[in-house]
Amino acid sequence: MNIRTAKKEDCPRLMELVNELALYEKAPEEVTVTLQEFEDAGFGDKPVWKAFVAEEDGHIVGFAVYYIRYSTWKGNRMYLEDLIVTESMRGKKVGKLLFDRLIMEAKELGFNGMSWQVLDWNEPAINFYNKYEANIEAGWLNGSLSKEQLLKY
């Protein structure tokens, strides 16, 4: 298994994995980003995300994408947007390799911590994060506005 930094050429495969995750999370209609938008956000003039991919025999079987989140309480932190491993490779330590690489990156860049969200029904993911003694918080509600909602105001 090879863990490396994602390249622009990886984006079509990464989008396939994003769509696979959306199916797993029972929300395939929620993926509205285009491949072009995804590529521009990661590899355009002002990239906002970085990712690591897991390859087996030259085929991407998982990836982890993050960006910098600033907390007024904690400072610069890594925000793990998605950790995705294709279904056939789950349980084979791919997620651990990616997560360990994220931890190394967070330490190398001097971040003051790392945060992410996990669905309350996703027991395999919660169990995975618990192996790292992660703090899984309850009591926070997520708020958001869609592009369409933004255009109303």
JOKAKA-V478637 format. One record per backbone hydrogen bond with DSSP energy under -1.0 kcal/mol. NH is the residue of the N-H (numbers start at 1). CO is the residue of the C=O. If there is no record, write none. Layout:
NH CO
NH CO
//
This chain:
2 55
4 53
6 51
10 7
11 8
14 10
15 11
16 12
17 13
18 14
19 15
20 16
21 17
22 18
23 19
24 20
25 21
26 23
27 22
30 27
31 28
32 30
38 34
39 35
40 36
41 37
42 38
43 39
44 40
48 41
49 41
50 66
52 64
53 4
54 62
55 2
56 59
59 56
61 54
62 54
63 84
64 52
65 82
66 50
67 79
69 77
71 75
75 71
77 69
78 113
79 67
80 115
81 65
82 65
84 63
86 61
89 86
90 87
92 89
97 93
98 94
99 95
100 96
101 97
102 98
103 99
104 100
105 101
106 102
107 103
108 104
109 105
111 106
112 76
115 78
122 119
123 121
126 122
127 123
128 124
129 125
130 126
131 127
132 129
133 130
134 129
150 146
151 147
153 150
//
